[in-house]
Structure formats: structure tokens, C-alpha cells
Amino acid sequence: MESIIVRMPNWVGDLVMATPILTDLRKAFPKASITAMSRYPVCELLSLDESIDELYCFHRPNNQFLKRNEKRDIIAKIQAGKFDLGILLTNSFSSAWLFWQGRVKRRIGYSFFPRNFLLTDPVRYPKKKMHQVDLYKELIAPLGIKHSHTAPRLFVTEKEVSISKELLYQRGYQFGKKLVGINPGAAYGSAKCWPVDRFRALVQELLNEDVFIVFFGDTTQVDLVKEICLNLPKRVINLAGYTTIRELACLIRDCDVVVTNDSGPMHIAAALNTPLVALFGSTDSDVTGPFGQSQAVMNKKVRCSPCLRRECPIDLRCMTQISVEEVATRVRACLEQ
């Protein structure tokens, strides 16, 4: 095997959970050239990945004219790579079609109609429930790669961490103080989120400790975080919408503990071995929980959970039954460790 291309997932959390594939491929094919293909800006999380030789980032265009041009450019890029093997960690028809058009010789992906004819090695989707990390690993079994215990991982440098920390110092953070990170949003929908008033009450409880608190969030969560942080002391730092994805990773690595819903930042924290308090309700922690850190999960497992809905049709009992006191106790335990 001389050249391999891996189409990485589109979402932050999924991309992080797919990183063991890159590690296992490098171990199996140490002399191969490995390209990771991913959508911008999530691709930047892989910019220092030690298992790949090339990172191919592409944009998702907003209009049909640009979309046609982008697809043409992607196909040309793939064709130029003359790839022996392509692994599709996405389940879409379009991603398989691009590999087929790009003349990737061997194309492995999960078997979904109508894209099967585009794959040389369609893999039947497992019937048994398994963690998303393990689900990705099933796709490299046709290559003779045995199921590994490889965990998700990300790479950041000390210089990056130091530079990113300036964002905290500029907002009053004091060197050496304990730092609690909070991510109150989630991309999939409100059913995954602990209520806003609970996050605010948690912050007020934690301010009794000698800690600083930093809020994370993307541009869609700016108003949410503003609502939580309104009139709170200066020890509460709001960085929602202010960080690049690599700055986010560096700041998460520097936290003493991160409190988060089931989200991309949760998986970033797990991959960087940052202590976690992960709040679960509508989603299944056995499938998308922080890999190898089941002890970090808080999940009341009410009868209707996991429903996998974007919005709760009743009273969000799966999340409201998680009390502020319980979460604060978990956070304090992590800080003491």
C-alpha cells in the first residue's frame, strides 16, 4: 500500500473520535503516504497529527455555482494523489462519489443504498451497539487490521498553549489559579443541553472557590453564553465566539476540569486527557460518551432516554434531574485531584 486517503467526519466530535483510524493505519502501513481529507475549519485539529503526511482541507460552498467548482477541484486533487486506498468515515453518497470520480483504486465504507456500487469494499453496518470510535475501527477490518485499543488523541504544542493563554490573561486571569472550563452548548439541538439557569447557578456556586471560570462556544452560542455570564464577576471569562478551533483545543488542554454537554469540546477534552464532567440526557453515552472515561459521565438514565431527539417534546427530565449540587461536587473532586 503506497498511498491512502481517509475522508474524515464533518463534525468536531466525530472527527476527534475518528483519529484512532489514522494511528492504526500508520502502524499497519508505516511506509505509506497517508492523507486526511476534512472540511474546513474542523480539519485544523489535525494540522499537527503525527500519523499523516498530508492534510487536505476543503470548504463547503454556499451556492450551487461554487459547489460545482469546488467538486471539480476536489476530484482533480484526489486524482492527482493516485490513491491506492480510500477509507470513507462519512456515510454520504457524495463522499463515495468523489472517491469514485477521483479514481481511488480501493474504496472502503459502510454499505448504504444507493452508494454501494461506488465502493469496492462495502462494509455491512454492525447490528450490535458500539461506541462510535469502535464503529470507525470496523471499517479498517477488511485490511486485516485487528481491532485495537487506540484512543482518540490530538496534538498541540506548548508554544500554541502559551499563546492561546494570552486570551485569558487579557481578560484578567491570574497565573497559577485553577481554571474551570464550561461549554454550555451543543450542535445537535437543545435536548442535549443542561438548562441555562443551571449553568449560571453552577458558576455562582463555584465562585465560592478560588477559581477562574472560562466559557467556550462557537459563533452560534454567543448569545447563550452572554445570557449566562450577565453581571457575573470578572473571574468569569467569556470566550464564546472568540477562539479558533486550535485555540479552543489549547485552552481546553489548559483547564483543570471542563463541564460540558455531549459535544465536540467534550471529545476534544477527552482526547487531551483533561478531566471532565460530561452531562448526558437525550444522547447515548455508551455510543458518544468520552471514550475511555465513563466515570466522567453524569446520566440519570430516565425511561425516555436516550431518545436522540433534537428537542424534548415534554419536560427535559433527563437533564433537569441532574442537580447543580451534584455537578459542583464532581467539579470540586476534579479540582482536588
C-alpha positions in Angstrom: 0.0 0.0 0.0 1.7 3.2 -1.2 -0.9 6.0 -0.8 -4.0 6.2 1.4 -6.7 8.9 1.7 -9.1 9.0 4.6 -12.3 11.1 4.4 -12.7 12.3 7.9 -16.1 13.1 9.5 -17.5 16.6 9.3 -18.3 17.3 12.9 -15.8 18.2 15.6 -16.7 15.4 18.0 -16.9 12.8 15.2 -13.5 13.9 13.7 -11.9 13.5 17.1 -13.4 10.1 17.6 -12.1 9.0 14.2 -8.4 9.9 15.0 -7.6 6.3 16.1 -8.1 5.3 12.5 -5.1 7.4 11.5 -2.9 5.9 14.2 -3.9 2.3 13.4 -3.3 2.9 9.6 0.1 4.4 10.3 1.0 1.4 12.4 -0.2 -1.1 9.8 1.4 0.7 6.8 4.4 2.6 8.2 5.8 3.4 4.7 2.5 4.5 3.1 1.7 8.2 2.3 -1.5 8.9 4.3 -3.7 11.9 3.5 -6.5 13.0 5.8 -9.3 14.8 3.9 -11.6 17.0 6.1 -13.8 20.0 5.9 -12.6 23.4 7.0 -12.3 24.6 9.8 -12.5 21.3 11.8 -9.6 20.0 9.7 -7.3 22.3 11.6 -7.5 20.0 14.6 -5.3 17.6 12.5 -2.7 20.1 11.4 0.0 18.6 13.7 -1.1 15.0 13.5 1.9 12.7 13.6 0.2 9.9 11.7 -0.5 11.7 8.4 1.7 13.0 5.7 -0.8 15.5 4.2 -3.9 17.3 5.4 -6.3 18.2 2.7 -8.8 20.8 3.9 -11.7 21.8 1.7 -14.6 24.3 2.1 -18.3 23.7 1.9 -19.6 26.3 -0.6 -22.8 28.2 -0.1 -24.1 28.4 -3.6 -24.5 25.9 -6.5 -22.0 27.6 -8.8 -19.2 27.5 -6.2 -20.3 24.0 -5.3 -19.7 22.7 -8.8 -16.3 24.4 -9.0 -15.4 23.0 -5.6 -16.3 19.4 -6.5 -14.3 19.7 -9.7 -11.3 20.9 -7.7 -11.7 18.1 -5.2 -11.9 15.5 -7.8 -8.8 16.9 -9.5 -7.0 16.8 -6.2 -7.9 13.2 -5.5 -7.0 12.1 -9.0 -3.6 13.8 -8.6 -2.9 11.7 -5.5 -3.3 8.4 -7.3 -4.5 6.8 -4.2 -4.4 3.0 -3.8 -6.9 3.1 -0.9 -9.7 5.3 0.3 -11.5 5.0 3.6 -14.8 6.7 3.9 -15.7 7.6 7.5 -18.7 9.5 6.2 -21.8 7.7 5.1 -23.0 10.1 2.3 -23.4 9.3 -1.3 -21.5 12.4 -2.3 -18.3 11.4 -0.5 -18.2 8.0 -2.1 -18.9 9.6 -5.5 -15.9 11.9 -5.1 -13.6 9.0 -4.4 -15.0 7.1 -7.3 -14.6 10.1 -9.6 -11.2 10.6 -8.1 -10.2 7.1 -9.3 -9.2 5.8 -5.9 -8.5 2.2 -6.6 -9.9 0.6 -3.5 -12.8 2.3 -1.7 -14.0 1.1 1.7 -17.1 2.5 3.5 -20.3 1.4 5.2 -22.9 -0.1 2.9 -25.8 2.3 2.4 -28.1 2.4 -0.6 -27.6 3.8 -3.2 -23.9 4.3 -2.9 -22.9 0.6 -2.7 -21.9 0.5 -6.4 -19.3 3.2 -5.7 -17.5 1.1 -3.2 -15.1 -1.8 -3.9 -15.4 -3.0 -0.3 -18.9 -2.1 1.2 -18.9 -3.0 4.9 -22.2 -4.1 6.5 -23.2 -1.7 9.2 -23.0 -3.5 12.6 -26.2 -4.6 14.3 -24.9 -4.5 17.8 -24.5 -1.2 19.6 -20.9 0.0 20.0 -19.1 3.2 20.7 -18.6 5.5 17.7 -14.8 5.0 18.0 -15.2 1.3 17.6 -17.7 1.8 14.8 -15.0 3.6 12.8 -12.5 0.9 13.6 -14.7 -1.7 12.0 -14.1 -0.1 8.6 -10.4 -1.0 8.6 -11.0 -4.7 9.4 -11.1 -5.6 5.7 -7.4 -4.5 5.6 -6.5 -7.2 8.1 -6.1 -4.6 10.9 -7.2 -6.1 14.2 -9.5 -4.1 16.5 -7.2 -2.0 18.7 -7.5 -0.2 22.0 -6.2 3.0 20.4 -7.9 6.1 21.9 -8.7 9.4 20.3 -5.8 11.9 20.5 -5.0 15.4 19.4 -1.7 17.2 19.1 -0.9 20.8 20.3 2.4 22.4 21.1 3.4 24.1 24.3 4.0 27.3 22.3 0.4 27.2 21.0 -0.9 26.7 24.5 1.1 29.6 25.8 -0.1 31.9 23.0 -3.7 30.8 23.5 -3.5 31.5 27.2 -2.9 35.2 26.4 -6.7 35.3 25.7 -7.2 34.6 29.4 -4.5 37.0 30.7 -6.0 39.8 28.6 -9.3 39.2 30.4 -7.9 39.2 33.9 -6.9 35.6 34.5 -4.2 35.3 37.2 -1.3 32.9 36.7 -1.5 29.7 38.7 -5.1 29.9 39.6 -7.3 26.8 39.0 -9.3 27.1 35.7 -12.8 25.6 35.1 -13.9 25.4 31.5 -17.6 25.4 30.7 -19.2 24.5 27.3 -23.0 25.1 27.7 -24.0 24.5 24.0 -24.2 21.6 21.6 -24.5 21.5 17.9 -27.2 18.8 17.6 -30.0 20.6 19.5 -31.4 21.8 22.7 -32.3 18.4 24.0 -28.6 17.7 24.6 -28.2 20.8 26.8 -28.4 21.3 30.5 -30.6 24.3 31.2 -29.1 27.8 31.1 -30.2 28.6 34.6 -28.4 25.5 35.9 -25.1 26.6 34.3 -25.5 30.1 35.8 -26.3 28.6 39.2 -23.3 26.3 38.9 -21.0 29.2 38.2 -22.3 31.1 41.3 -21.7 28.0 43.4 -18.1 27.5 42.0 -17.2 31.2 42.6 -17.1 30.3 46.3 -13.8 28.5 45.4 -10.6 30.3 44.5 -11.0 29.6 40.7 -11.4 31.3 37.4 -14.2 30.1 35.0 -13.9 30.3 31.3 -16.9 29.8 28.9 -16.4 28.3 25.5 -18.8 28.3 22.5 -18.9 28.9 18.7 -20.5 31.9 17.0 -23.9 30.3 17.2 -23.7 30.2 21.0 -22.6 33.8 21.7 -26.0 35.0 22.9 -26.5 31.9 25.1 -23.2 32.4 26.9 -23.8 36.2 27.2 -27.1 35.3 29.0 -25.3 33.0 31.4 -22.5 35.4 32.1 -24.6 38.6 32.6 -23.4 40.6 35.6 -21.2 37.8 36.9 -17.8 38.8 38.4 -14.6 39.2 36.4 -13.4 35.8 37.4 -15.9 34.5 34.8 -14.3 34.9 31.3 -16.5 34.7 28.2 -14.6 33.4 25.1 -17.6 32.2 23.2 -17.0 33.2 19.5 -13.5 34.5 20.2 -11.4 31.4 19.6 -10.2 29.4 16.6 -10.6 25.7 16.8 -7.0 25.2 17.7 -7.1 27.9 20.3 -10.1 26.2 21.8 -8.2 22.9 22.0 -5.2 24.6 23.6 -7.4 26.3 26.2 -9.3 23.1 27.0 -6.0 21.3 27.5 -5.0 24.0 30.0 -8.2 23.7 32.1 -8.2 21.8 35.3 -11.7 20.5 34.6 -14.2 21.0 31.8 -18.0 20.9 32.3 -19.9 20.2 29.1 -22.8 18.7 27.3 -22.3 15.9 24.8 -20.4 18.0 22.2 -17.3 18.5 20.2 -15.4 20.2 23.0 -16.2 17.2 25.2 -14.4 14.9 22.8 -11.5 17.4 22.5 -11.1 17.4 26.3 -11.2 13.6 26.4 -8.5 13.4 23.6 -6.3 15.8 25.5 -6.8 14.0 28.9 -8.4 17.0 30.5 -10.7 16.0 33.5 -14.3 16.1 32.5 -17.8 16.4 33.9 -19.9 15.3 30.9 -23.7 15.9 31.1 -25.8 13.4 29.2 -29.6 13.1 28.6 -31.1 12.6 25.1 -28.0 11.0 23.6 -26.4 7.6 24.4 -23.2 7.9 26.5 -22.4 4.3 25.5 -22.1 5.4 21.9 -20.9 9.0 22.0 -19.6 9.4 25.5 -16.0 10.5 26.2 -14.0 7.4 25.1 -12.4 5.5 27.9 -13.8 8.0 30.5 -17.2 6.6 31.5 -16.6 7.8 35.1 -16.8 11.4 33.8 -20.4 10.9 32.6 -23.4 12.2 34.5 -26.6 10.5 33.2 -29.8 9.9 35.1 -31.0 7.3 32.5 -34.7 8.2 32.7 -37.2 6.0 31.0 -37.4 8.0 27.8 -33.6 8.4 27.4 -31.8 8.2 25.1 -34.4 9.5 22.7 -31.9 11.0 20.3 -34.3 13.9 19.6 -33.1 17.4 18.8 -35.8 19.0 21.0 -37.5 17.5 24.0 -41.3 17.2 23.5 -42.0 17.0 27.2 -40.1 18.4 30.2 -36.4 17.6 29.6 -36.4 15.4 32.7 -33.2 13.7 31.6 -31.3 16.9 32.1 -33.3 18.7 34.8 -32.8 15.7 37.1 -29.0 16.5 37.1 -28.7 19.0 40.0 -26.4 21.9 40.4 -25.1 20.4 43.7 -24.2 17.1 42.0 -22.2 18.8 39.2 -20.5 21.2 41.6 -19.4 18.2 43.8 -18.0 16.5 40.7 -16.1 19.6 39.7 -14.6 20.1 43.2 -13.5 16.5 43.2 -11.7 17.0 39.9 -10.1 20.2 41.2 -8.8 18.4 44.3 -7.2 15.7 42.2 
